Amino acid sequence: MYGSRVTLLGTEHDKLCNVTTPSTMKELPVITTNGDRDYRLEDFEMKKTIGTGTFGRVCLCRNKLTGAYYAMKILEIADVIRLKQVEHVKNEKSILKQVVHPFIIDMLWTNHDDTSLYMLFEYVCGGELFTYLRNAGRFSSTTGAFYAAEIVLALEYLHKQQVVYRDLKPENLLLDREGHLKITDFGFAKTLTDRTWTLCGTPEYLAPEIIQSKGHNKAVDWWAFGILIYEMLAGYPPFFDDNPFAIYEKILAGKIDWPRHIDPIAKDLIKKVLVQDRTKRLGNMKNGADDIKRHRWFKGTNWDDVLNKRIRPPITPKVKCDGDTGNFDDYPEPDNHQKSPPLSEEELDLFKEF
């Protein structure tokens, strides 16, 4: 939710380290902690919007007591209810409370008032992988393999926790100050014991079984992983069109055009992951993620070194200071005069444990 596919390139970023609080920012009420960490909303100074979504935004904020920077995700309860996203938001909170991994964003605290939900995250200042990919045009095989390796470990970890992520794409991959990945935006993530039938995700990244409403499981993440590798190496996804339904038709037809420059070994991995039959999809078979880790594209990869961030990233973000927002797009700040309609007790009760 830090950004979106259609709004990223072509703007000049404001690289100020001490951004003054915009006068149009909504003034946050005083609320006591929900018990996760000892934080209060009044402790934070909202600095700048660094991402927007359908029913909320992400702001850079600064702890007035410590000076530390964080990212605050603010969701309007009325919009969450109207767009039938209540369960998705609850899933996001419950999953992020339980997961701890070097390549997954750290959620520190959550709370709510009578209009909004608040989720406090570590601030990942390097920006979206999407931005770097669009600026570069495409990545080399070596660069793509670096990011793919970190994603493999994150997906392997999530799947062992019985969590399917369901929204893998360059927009949801942030770079930290050193250039390592952090997967963000768990709005579509779900804890699964069997299968689920919800249609959600980004059209270009949807697995065939989601489109066909056959019921899906963690195999959809490995399909999206194959789409992501292709996009990193080609500069565009293998199935795209202005019309989402045309994208779905292309996905189900399964015909892929291969640019000549794509590494043949990477091509072999992509082909083995983009298999329509999920029971034969690499990553979803008996050996799980090990089949992908043993593929020739990752030959020579020391997975302990990957996990412990001992491999030097191919891209080092330009960051002037901890609160630098220069790697994110500029977004309009919310109108302080627009008041959310009052919610009923029944609606507020939906998030009383948030």
C-alpha positions in Angstrom: 0.0 0.0 0.0 3.0 2.3 0.0 2.2 3.0 -3.7 0.6 1.5 -6.8 1.5 0.3 -10.2 -0.1 3.2 -12.0 1.3 6.2 -10.1 5.0 5.7 -9.6 7.3 6.9 -12.3 8.0 10.4 -13.6 8.0 12.6 -10.5 10.8 14.4 -8.8 11.0 13.3 -5.1 11.3 15.7 -2.3 14.4 14.6 -0.4 13.8 16.6 2.8 15.0 15.0 6.0 13.0 17.3 8.2 9.5 17.6 6.7 7.2 19.9 8.6 3.8 18.6 9.5 1.3 19.6 6.9 -1.4 21.8 8.3 -4.0 19.7 6.4 -3.1 16.6 8.4 -5.8 15.1 10.5 -5.1 15.7 14.2 -5.0 12.3 15.9 -6.9 11.8 19.1 -5.3 10.5 22.3 -5.7 6.8 22.7 -4.1 4.3 25.1 -2.2 1.3 23.9 -3.9 -1.9 23.0 -1.2 -3.9 24.8 1.1 -4.8 22.0 3.7 -2.1 22.7 3.6 0.9 24.9 2.7 3.4 22.3 0.0 6.1 22.1 -1.2 8.0 19.0 -0.4 11.3 20.6 3.3 10.2 20.7 3.5 10.4 16.9 3.9 13.4 14.7 2.6 12.8 11.2 5.1 13.9 8.6 4.1 13.0 5.1 1.9 10.6 3.1 4.1 8.0 1.4 1.4 5.7 0.0 -2.3 5.6 -0.7 -4.8 2.8 -1.2 -8.5 2.4 -1.8 -9.5 2.9 1.8 -6.5 4.4 3.6 -3.0 5.7 3.4 0.5 5.2 4.8 2.3 8.1 6.5 5.8 8.6 7.6 5.6 9.5 11.3 8.1 10.4 14.0 8.0 9.5 17.6 8.1 12.8 19.5 9.8 11.1 22.5 12.6 9.1 20.8 12.9 10.8 17.4 12.6 7.5 15.7 10.7 7.2 12.3 8.0 4.8 11.5 5.3 4.1 8.9 1.7 4.5 10.1 -1.0 2.8 8.0 -4.3 4.6 8.6 -7.5 2.9 7.4 -11.0 4.6 7.4 -13.4 2.2 9.1 -16.4 3.3 7.1 -14.5 2.6 3.8 -13.3 -0.8 5.1 -16.9 -1.8 5.9 -18.3 -0.4 2.6 -15.8 -2.2 0.5 -16.3 -5.5 2.5 -12.7 -5.6 3.6 -13.3 -6.3 7.3 -12.0 -9.8 7.3 -9.0 -8.9 5.1 -8.0 -6.2 7.6 -8.4 -8.5 10.6 -6.4 -11.2 8.8 -3.6 -8.7 8.1 -3.4 -7.7 11.8 -3.5 -11.3 13.1 -0.9 -12.6 10.7 1.5 -9.7 11.1 1.3 -10.1 14.9 2.6 -13.7 14.6 5.2 -13.5 11.8 8.9 -12.5 12.4 11.3 -12.8 9.5 14.2 -10.7 8.0 12.4 -10.2 4.7 8.9 -9.4 6.1 7.9 -6.0 7.4 7.7 -5.7 11.2 4.3 -4.5 12.6 4.9 -2.9 16.0 1.4 -1.9 17.2 -2.2 -1.4 16.3 -5.1 0.6 17.6 -8.3 2.4 16.6 -10.6 5.3 17.3 -14.2 6.0 16.3 -13.3 6.6 12.7 -10.0 4.9 11.8 -7.7 1.9 12.3 -4.0 2.5 12.9 -1.1 0.0 12.2 2.4 1.0 13.1 5.3 -0.4 11.1 9.0 -0.1 10.9 9.9 2.6 8.2 11.5 0.9 5.2 13.1 3.9 3.6 14.5 2.5 0.3 11.2 2.6 -1.6 9.5 0.0 -3.8 11.4 -2.5 -5.9 8.8 -1.5 -8.6 10.4 2.0 -8.8 13.9 0.6 -9.3 12.7 -2.0 -11.9 10.8 0.7 -13.9 13.8 3.0 -13.8 16.2 0.2 -14.9 13.9 -1.2 -17.5 14.8 -4.7 -16.5 17.1 -6.4 -14.1 20.1 -8.7 -15.0 19.7 -12.4 -14.2 22.1 -11.9 -11.2 20.1 -9.1 -9.8 16.8 -10.9 -10.3 18.2 -14.0 -8.6 19.3 -12.0 -5.5 15.8 -10.6 -4.9 14.2 -14.0 -5.9 16.3 -15.8 -3.2 15.1 -13.5 -0.5 11.5 -13.9 -1.6 11.9 -17.7 -1.6 12.9 -17.7 2.0 10.0 -15.4 3.0 7.4 -17.5 1.2 8.8 -20.7 2.6 8.5 -19.2 6.1 5.0 -18.0 5.6 3.8 -21.3 4.1 5.3 -23.2 7.1 3.1 -20.9 9.3 0.1 -21.9 7.1 -0.1 -18.4 5.6 -0.8 -17.8 2.0 0.3 -14.3 1.0 -1.6 -13.7 -2.3 -0.3 -10.3 -3.3 3.3 -10.8 -4.5 4.3 -8.0 -6.9 7.1 -5.4 -7.2 4.9 -2.7 -5.6 4.8 -4.8 -2.4 8.5 -5.3 -2.1 10.4 -2.6 -0.2 14.1 -2.1 0.0 15.7 -1.3 3.3 18.6 1.1 3.8 21.1 -1.5 2.7 19.0 -2.8 -0.2 17.5 -6.0 1.2 13.8 -6.8 0.7 10.9 -6.4 3.0 7.5 -7.9 1.9 4.7 -5.5 2.9 0.9 -5.1 2.6 -0.6 -8.3 4.0 -4.2 -7.2 3.2 -4.8 -10.3 1.1 -2.9 -12.8 3.3 -4.8 -15.6 4.9 -4.1 -18.4 7.3 -5.2 -21.6 5.5 -5.7 -25.2 6.6 -7.1 -26.3 3.2 -8.3 -24.0 0.4 -10.0 -20.7 0.0 -12.2 -19.3 -2.8 -11.8 -15.5 -2.4 -11.0 -13.7 -5.7 -8.3 -11.2 -4.8 -4.9 -10.0 -6.0 -3.5 -8.1 -8.9 -4.8 -9.3 -12.3 -1.4 -9.9 -13.9 -0.3 -12.1 -11.0 -3.4 -14.2 -10.5 -3.0 -18.0 -10.7 -5.3 -19.9 -13.1 -7.1 -21.6 -10.2 -8.1 -18.3 -8.7 -9.5 -17.1 -12.0 -11.4 -20.4 -12.4 -12.7 -20.3 -8.8 -11.5 -23.8 -8.2 -10.3 -23.1 -4.7 -6.7 -22.2 -4.1 -3.9 -22.6 -1.6 -0.2 -21.6 -1.1 0.5 -22.8 -4.7 -0.8 -19.4 -5.9 2.2 -17.7 -4.3 4.6 -19.8 -6.3 2.7 -18.9 -9.5 3.1 -15.2 -8.6 6.8 -15.9 -7.9 7.2 -17.0 -11.5 5.4 -14.0 -12.8 7.6 -11.8 -10.7 10.8 -13.4 -12.0 9.6 -12.9 -15.5 8.8 -9.2 -14.9 12.1 -8.6 -13.2 14.0 -10.0 -16.2 11.8 -8.8 -19.0 10.6 -5.5 -17.6 6.9 -6.4 -18.0 4.7 -9.3 -16.8 4.1 -12.3 -19.2 0.4 -11.7 -19.3 -0.8 -8.2 -19.7 -3.6 -6.2 -21.3 -5.6 -3.0 -20.6 -8.7 -5.2 -19.9 -8.4 -7.4 -16.9 -10.7 -10.1 -18.5 -8.3 -10.2 -21.5 -5.5 -10.8 -19.0 -7.4 -13.7 -17.4 -7.9 -15.2 -20.9 -4.2 -15.0 -21.6 -3.3 -16.6 -18.2 -5.7 -19.5 -18.9 -4.3 -19.9 -22.4 -0.8 -20.1 -20.9 1.1 -18.8 -24.0 4.2 -16.9 -23.0 6.4 -14.9 -25.4 10.1 -15.2 -24.3 12.4 -12.2 -24.9 15.8 -13.4 -26.3 17.8 -11.9 -23.6 16.2 -13.9 -20.7 18.7 -16.3 -19.1 17.8 -19.8 -20.3 18.3 -21.2 -16.8 16.0 -18.6 -15.3 13.5 -19.4 -18.2 13.5 -23.0 -17.1 12.6 -22.1 -13.5 9.8 -19.8 -14.7 8.4 -22.5 -16.9 8.4 -25.0 -14.0 6.6 -22.5 -11.7 4.1 -21.2 -14.2 2.4 -24.6 -14.6 -1.4 -24.6 -14.8 -1.7 -27.9 -12.8 -0.8 -26.8 -9.3 0.0 -30.3 -8.3 2.9 -30.2 -10.7 4.0 -26.6 -9.9 7.5 -26.3 -8.6 7.3 -25.2 -4.9 4.0 -26.9 -4.3 5.1 -30.5 -4.6 6.4 -33.0 -2.1 9.7 -31.1 -1.4 8.1 -27.7 -1.2 10.4 -24.7 -1.5 13.5 -27.0 -1.5 12.7 -27.8 -5.2 13.1 -24.2 -6.0 16.1 -23.6 -3.8 17.9 -26.6 -5.6 17.1 -25.2 -9.1 20.2 -24.4 -11.3 19.3 -20.7 -11.3 20.3 -20.6 -7.6 23.4 -22.8 -8.1 26.1 -21.7 -5.6 23.6 -19.9 -3.4 24.4 -20.2 0.3 20.9 -20.0 1.8 22.2 -19.3 5.3 24.1 -16.3 3.9 20.9 -15.1 2.2 18.9 -15.5 5.4 21.5 -13.6 7.4 21.9 -10.8 4.8 25.5 -11.6 4.2 25.2 -11.2 0.4 25.7 -7.7 -0.9 22.6 -6.3 -2.5 22.8 -5.2 -6.1 21.1 -1.9 -5.4 21.8 0.4 -2.5 19.1 3.0 -2.1 20.1 6.7 -1.8 19.1 7.7 1.7 20.2 11.0 3.4 18.8 10.3 6.8 16.3 8.0 8.7 13.3 10.2 7.8 14.2 10.6 4.1 11.1 10.2 1.9 13.0 10.7 -1.4 12.4 7.1 -2.5 8.7 7.5 -2.4 6.2 9.3 -4.6 4.5 12.5 -3.5 0.8 12.2 -2.6 -1.8 14.8 -1.8 -2.4 15.2 1.9 -5.9 14.5 3.3 -8.4 17.3 3.7 -8.7 18.1 7.4 -12.1 19.5 6.9 -13.7 16.4 5.5 -15.3 14.6 8.4 -16.1 10.9 8.3 -19.7 10.0 8.9 -20.4 8.7 12.5 -20.4 4.9 12.8 -23.0 2.9 14.6 -22.1 0.9 17.7 -22.5 -2.3 15.7 -19.9 -1.1 13.1 -17.5 0.0 15.8 -17.8 -3.4 17.5 -16.4 -5.0 14.4 -13.0 -3.7 15.4 -13.2 -3.5 19.2 -10.3 -5.9 19.5 -8.1 -4.1 16.9 
